[in-house]
């Protein structure tokens, strides 16, 4: 009998009745995981599909009807060691998963995948090679091209395992309570501003956002702008400054601490998302909201850029690439993004029609 190969992994594992996907990503990563989850559910229709993710990722994945249970692994800054939460790992092992997928190949997630005890375990090959990697997960899939969108990389990993792919889908289902919450607060056809990111190095200058808001409201007197951010103090300070600098009650800042479901429902009522390189942009992508994105050109940018005719972006060449003492990090802000002007963004809107 010939030895098993990656391409026959699906045929070998089709009997799986309980599947776990280990992916400790945050908002954007989890959004990009959803199309792969739909593929798994389609190819293993009789199986329960579980996920293990960071708290915000679990919120996203609970919106995907293909997921039967979303488990949360607590993450903080700095992240705890993988073995810190033995109670959770033991609970997962008691589930007796037949099959475990790992789309990151990170060391922490490889150990978690192995500890599930699943009969069939498969992971993407990580950036670092360790002699023990194949002890933990015997079958490793070569990492797909980083020129593909992240969600397509996940799907191509499944294709390498012998799964025949259908068209990508998100099909998030929003809670009715979140939909009603958004209807009471967000005017239909509003423009969404997402001015914050995980680091100031991915953020467009606040003064540019203020100028853009003023110009949009002059151009369209009937327009309404909503702005959102996390409960993080720095992000809330920027939002307050945005509202004060714009000085127009047609720009509204939504409350801090809203759920991912409420954020998604608010986005769904918008005709346009304008934002920094952040997870919210990818949530807008999944919901089919047209996007105007502002990115600096760093290693790996291509896999995160929104693709499609309704999406536009401006990409700022960054002098920090492959530099030992990057100027943006030294200044604590994205000097390259500051060179993108509000006029350029308005011009992009005019091109987009």
N, C-alpha and C positions, 0 to 999 in steps of 0.2 A: 504494500500500500504506500503511495507517495506521501511525503511529509505534508502537513497542512500548510497552506499559504494564506496571506492576508486576504486575497480575493475570495477565498472560500470561507472566510470568517462568518459571514452571514448565514450560509447554509449550515455551518456547524452549530450556530447559536440560536437558530430559529425556535428551538423549544423553550427558550427563556420565558418565564412567566412573571418575573419581577426584575426590573432594571433600575439601576442608579446611574445618574450622570453627575460626576464630581466636577464642579467648576466654581471656584471661589471668587469670581469676578464681581465687580460692582455694577453700577447701573448700565453703562454702555456695553460692557462685556456680556451681561445677562440678556440684554435685548438681542444681541447678535447670536446668542445661543438658541433662541426660540425656533428659527427655521429648522435647525438640526433636530430639535425635540419633536417637531411635527413629523419629520422623516422617520425618526425612531418609532413613534407611535403608529405611523402608517405601515411600517414594515413588520412591527411586532404587535398587531392589533389586540391580541389576547393578553398582553402583558401589562402589569401595573408599571407606570413610569414615575420614578421619584427623582428629585434633584437635591443636591447639596450645594449651598452657595452662601455668600455673605448676606447679612440682613437685608440690605437694599436690593440685592439680587433676588432674594426670596420673595420680596414684594412684587417684583416684576414677574417672576415665574408663576406666581399665584394667579396672574391675569391670563395665563396661557391654558386654555381648556384641555390641551393634550397632557398636562402634568397632573398626575393623581395626588401626589404629595410633595410639597416643597419643604425640605429640611434647612435649617439655618445653622451655620457655623459662625459663632461670634468672632468678629474681627475688630481690632482696634489699632491705634497707632502708639507704639509699635505693635505689630501683629504678634499674638501669642504663639508659642511653639505648637506644632500640630498635635502633640501628645497631651496638651494641657486639658483638653476636654474629653477625658476618657469615657465619661458617662454617655456623651453623644456618640462616640465611636462604638461603644458597646451596644447601644441601642440600634445603631445601623447594622451591626453584625447580627443582632437577633432577628433582623428582618429577613435574613437568608436570601440575599439577592443572588440571582442566577448570573447576571451580566452587569458589568460596570464599564462605562465609557469615561474617558478622561481626555478633554480636548486641549489641555494646557501643557501637560508634561512637566509641570513644576515639581520640585522635590517634595514639598509639603503634600501636594495632592496625590502624588504617586504612593506615598505611605498610606494615605487615607483610602485610596482605591484598593490597595493590597489588603488592608484590614477589614474590608467588607467581606472577605472570604468568598467573593463571587467566583463561580467556576470559570466563567469566561471574562477576562479582563483585557482591555485594550486602551492604549494611550498614544497621544502624539509624542514623538521623540522631542525631548526638551533641548534647550540650548546647550546645557552641560551634560557630558557623558560620565556616568558613574558605573563602576563594575556591578553595583547592586541593582541598577535600574531594571534589568530583565528578570531579576529575582522577584521583584515586586509586581511587575506587569510584564508577562512573558512576550507579548506581541506589541511592537511599537510601530506606528505609522509614520513615515517621513513627513516632516512639516510641510504643508502646502505653501505655494508661492505667496509671499507677503504683498504681492501686487493685487491679489484678490481681496475683495471686501472680507472683513472678518467673518461675517455670517456664511459666506461662500467657502471660506477655508474650513469651517466646521463641517459643512455639507460635503466637501470634497474628501474629508477624512472618512466620512461614512461611505462614500463611493469607493474609496480604496479598500474598504472592508467587504465590498461586494453588494452594497445596497444600491438599487437602481433609483435615481433621484427623480422626483417630480419638481414642479415649479416651486420656488421658495415662497413661504407664507409666514405671516405673523399671526393674524386673526386673534388679536388680544380681545378679551371680554371684560369690559369695565363694570364694576359693581354699580347697581342702580342708585345706591346712596351717593356714590361719587359723581354720577351723571347729574343727579338733582342738585348736588352741591355746586357744580360748575355752572349749571343753568342759572342759578341764583346770583352768580358773581361775575361771570365772563360774558360780555356781549358777543353775540354770534358774529363771526367774521373779523374778530380782533386780530391784531398783530402781536405775536409773543416775542418779548425780549428775554433772552437768557444771557446775562452779562457776565456771569461768574463761571469759573472752572476750578478744577482740583488744585491748580497752582496759578499764581499770578503770571507765570511765564506763558500761559495759554490765553490770557485775557487781553482783549482790546481795551485801550485806555478809557477810563470813565468819562473824560471830557468829550471823547468821540461819540460815545453812546448818547450823551446828553444832546450834542449837536444833531445827531441823527434823529433822535426823537422829536426835537423841535422842527426840523425840516419836514419830517413825515407829516406832522400835524398841521403844518402850514399848507403842504401840498394837498392834503385830504382832510378838510375840516370835519367830515363825518367819521374819520378814523378813530379807533380806540386801540390803545396799547396796553397790554398787561405784562408785568415783569414778575419773575419768580426767582427764588433762590432757596438754598438750604437754611437751616436754623443757625449755621455757623456765623459767629459774630462778625467776622470780616465781610462775609457776603451780605449780611443784613446792613452793615454800614454802607456798602457800595449801593445797595438798593435805595436806602434813604437818601443818599447823595444824588442818585439818579432822579428821584422824584422831586427833590428840592431844586436841583439844577434845571430840570425841564420846566417846572413851575406851571403845570397844566393838569387840571383834574381829569383830562382825557387819558392820561397815563396813570394806571393804577398798579400798585404793588400788592400782590396776593399775600395772605398771611404766611408766616414762616411755619415750618413743621407740618406742612400738608403731606398726605400720604401719596405714594406713587400712583395709586388709582385716581386720586383727586387731581394730581398733576396731569395725568393722561387725559382725564375728562376735560380739563381746561384746555389742553393742547388741541383736542379733537374739535373744539369750537372755534379754533383759530384758522384763518386763511393763510397765514404765513408764520414760520418760525425763523427768527434771526438770532444767531447765537455764536458763542465761543465754542471751542473744541472741548465739548463736555458730554456727559452721559445723556443730558436732556435732549441734545441734538439727535441722538440715536433713537430715543423714545419717539420723537417727532417723525423720524424716518419710518419706524414700525407702524405708526398710525396713518401714514400717507399724507402728512402735512407738508406742503412745499417748504423748502429750506433755503436760507441764505446763511452760509457758514464762513467764519473767519478763522483761518488756520495759519500757523507758522510752519515752515517747511523743515521738519525734523525727521530723523530716521524712523521709518514706519508710518509716515503720514498717509501714504497712499491707501493703506488698508482701512483707514478710518474715514476717508472722505465720503460724503454722501453721493451716491451714484443715481442717475436717472434724469430725465428731461425736465422734471419740475424742481430739481435741486441745483443750486448754484453755490459757488464758493470763490473766495479770494484767498490766495496762497502767498504768504510773505516769505521771500528768501531770508534765511536766518544765518547770521554770521557765527552762530554758536556751534554749528555742525563740526564735529571732530576737532574742537578747540579745547585745550587743556584748561584754560581759565575763561569760560564763556562769558562774554560781556553781559548778556541778559541775566544770567544768574548773579553776576556781580552787582548789577543794578537792582535786582529783585523785581524786574518787570520786563515785558517783551518789547524790546526796542524795535525789533523788526515789525511787529504788528502795529506799532504806533505810526508806521509809514503808510499804512492803509488809511485813506482819508474817508470821511463821511461822503464826500463827493463821489468817490469811487463806488461806494456801496449804493448810493442813489442811482448811479449810472448802470450798475448791475441789475437793479430792480427794473429800470427802463428797458434793458435788453430782454429781461425775462418776461416783460409785458404784464 
